[in-house]
């Protein structure tokens, strides 16, 4: 066993975050009148900070 700690590998790529953000945006339309929508809106914005889309 190697005594040096190995660096953790990324689970998601930048493209994955863009896809997740798109999926959350679609789901936001489905739950817009439900209390959980605010949590998904926050998730959508956090995903945008990780992998901003080129859209404004």
Secondary structure as UniProt FT lines:
FT   HELIX           14..30
FT   TURN            32..33
FT   TURN            35..36
FT   HELIX           37..50
//
